[in-house]
């Protein structure tokens, strides 16, 4: 049995978690708006996420890319086909196994990512222009910590939300 003080702390934690959760809902809504506009310009969100992750990973097999983005390999395969057709990704022989292939971002894909990143960074910098240096530093530190913790907790969120079981290797 918990003490009244323990319940109070628990309730305060839940209230903060609810504020964060609702903030994420608002952020996701705005991100969906940006994604819709990107799609109209010829690059859907899922493809962009794949392209950015592949760029970060370096040349990789399709299965490794699917794992990196928490997606089904068949779904990734279809999306990769679109990226290949657009000239942003190419298939290469796997240096470790010539019978297999790896995916790699092309120069055109790298230019696209660099331009999107430049535009995003300019927009965020303008948005935060009136924040103090102290506030910005604290926010960036806390935000990066939050995102890292969120990434590590994602398999549990999925399992606890009834969205699928965790694999045996995931903790």
N, C-alpha and C positions, 0 to 999 in steps of 0.2 A: 504494500500500500504506500502511496507517495504522500508526501507532506503537502500542505497548502502551498508552501513556497515552491516546491517542486512542480506542482501543477501550474503555478503562475509562470514559472520559467518556461515550462512546456508550451503553455498557451502563447506566451510572447514569441517563442521560436516559431510556432505555427503561424502566428500573425505576420511575422517578418517573411516567412516562406511564402505566404499567400501574396504579399506585396510583390515579392520577386517573381512569383509565378504569373501574376497579372501583368507585370512589366514585360515578361517574356512573351506573353500573348500579344501585347501591344506591339512589341518589337517584331514579332513574327508577322503580324498583320502588315506592318510597313514594309518588311522584307518581301512579302508576297506581292505587294504593289510594285516594288522595284523589279522583282522577277517577272511580273507580267509585262512590264515595259521592255525588259531585256528580250523576252520571248518574241515580242512584236518586232524587235530589231534583228531577229534571227538566231538568238542564242538562248535556249531555255535553261532554267536554273539547274536542273539535274545534269545537263551536259557541262555547264560551267563548273559545277562542283567536281565532276570527274576530271575535267581538264586541269583545274587548279591542283587537285590531289595528285594526279599523274605528274604534273610539273614538280611538285614537292618530292614525290617518291623517286623520280627518275624512271628510266625505262623499266617497265614491270609487266608481268603477266596479267592478263585480264582477271584471273582469280584473286591476285594480290590487290588489284585495284578495287574489286568488289568488296573484299574484306575491309579495306581502308575506309570505304564510305558506307559500311554497314548495309550493303545491298546484295541482292540476289545476282549471281553470275549471269543468268540469262538476261536480266534487265540491263545490266552493265554492258553486255555484249551488243544489245540493240542500240544503246546510247552511244557506244564507241563507234558503231558503224556510221552514225550521223557525224561524229567528230572526224572520222577518216574521210568521209565524203566531202566535208567542208574544208579539208586540208589542214586541220589543226592537230591531227594525230596521225601517225603512220605506224604500220606494222613492220617489225624488223625480226630477223632471225635471232633467236635466243643464243647468246654466245656460249652459254653453259650446255645447251641442248639444241642443236641445229634443227631438230624435228619440230621444235616448238617455236612460238613467236612471242615477242614482247611488244608492248605498246610504248611509243615515245612521242612526246610533244614536238611538233615541227617548229621551225623558225616562225612561221605565220601564227601558230598557237602561242608561242612565247610572246610575240608582239601584241597579240590580242590581250593576253593576261597582263602584260606590263601596262598597256593603255587603260584597261579597266581598273587596275590597281591605282594608277596615277589619278584617274578621275575620282575614284572612291576616296583616296587619301585627301585630295583637295577639298572634297565636299565635307568630310569629317573635320578637317582642320578649320574650315570656315564656320562650321556649326559650333565648334568648341573655342572659337577665338576669344570669347570674353571670359573664359574660365581662368582662374589663377594657375600659375605654374605648379603650386603646391597641390591644388585640387586635381589638376590633370595627372600629375605623377601618382597621386594616391589612387585615383580612379583606374588608371592603366594597370597599376600593380594589382589592385583588387579584382579588376575585370579579368586579367590573365589568370589569376588564381582560380576565380570562379569557373572560367571556361575549362581549365584543366581538371578541376574537380568534377565538373559536369560530364566531361568526356570519360573519365574513369568510372563514374556512376551510371553511365548510359545503359550498360547491360542489365543492371539491377532495375532501373526505371522501366525498361522494356518488359522484363520478367514480372515485376510487381504489378505492372499495368495490364497484365493479361494479354500482352501483345506477342508473346512467344516465349519459349523456354530459353534459358541460358545454356550454352554448350558446356560440356563437362570441364573444359579447360578454362572457362571464364570464372573469375572470382570477383 
